[in-house]
Amino acid sequence: MSYEEDDEVILHDEHSEYDGETGTVTQVMETMFGDATYTVSFEDGQESGVPEDSLEAQE
């Protein structure tokens, strides 16, 4: 599943201080391999270069 700007997502990355938190996709970037990475903004910061498989749609 791909995400678009302004989508609400949950980050799953045990190495991130935002693991398990809900944020908003603020930027979608495409890698040279055709994959998408995302910048996700949280209440107190942001995480850049997040791969699609580390995100879950917030319902």
C-alpha positions as CSV (number, residue, x, y, z in Angstrom):
1,M,0.0,0.0,0.0
2,S,1.3,3.4,-0.8
3,Y,0.6,6.6,1.1
4,E,0.0,10.2,0.1
5,E,0.6,13.5,1.8
6,D,-1.7,14.2,4.7
7,D,-2.3,10.5,5.4
8,E,-2.4,9.5,9.0
9,V,0.0,6.6,9.7
10,I,1.5,4.6,12.6
11,L,5.2,4.2,12.5
12,H,6.7,0.8,13.3
13,D,10.4,1.1,13.7
14,E,12.0,-0.2,16.9
15,H,15.1,2.1,16.3
16,S,13.0,5.3,16.1
17,E,12.0,7.4,19.1
18,Y,8.5,7.7,17.4
19,D,7.9,3.9,17.3
20,G,4.2,3.2,17.7
21,E,3.2,6.8,17.4
22,T,0.7,8.2,14.9
23,G,1.9,10.9,12.5
24,T,1.1,12.6,9.3
25,V,2.9,12.0,5.9
26,T,4.3,15.4,4.9
27,Q,6.4,14.3,1.9
28,V,6.7,11.3,-0.5
29,M,10.0,10.7,-2.2
30,E,10.7,8.1,-4.8
31,T,14.1,6.3,-4.7
32,M,16.1,5.5,-7.9
33,F,14.8,2.0,-7.6
34,G,11.1,3.1,-7.9
35,D,10.3,2.6,-4.2
36,A,8.8,5.3,-2.1
37,T,10.1,6.7,1.2
38,Y,8.2,9.1,3.4
39,T,8.7,12.0,5.8
40,V,6.3,11.7,8.7
41,S,5.6,14.5,11.1
42,F,4.8,13.9,14.7
43,E,3.7,16.2,17.5
44,D,7.3,16.9,18.6
45,G,9.4,16.2,15.5
46,Q,9.6,14.3,12.3
47,E,11.2,11.1,10.8
48,S,12.6,11.2,7.2
49,G,13.4,8.3,4.8
50,V,10.8,6.0,6.3
51,P,10.2,2.9,4.1
52,E,6.6,1.9,3.2
53,D,6.8,-1.3,5.1
54,S,7.4,0.6,8.4
55,L,4.1,2.4,8.1
56,E,0.5,1.3,8.9
57,A,-2.6,3.2,8.0
58,Q,-4.3,4.9,10.9
59,E,-8.0,4.0,10.7
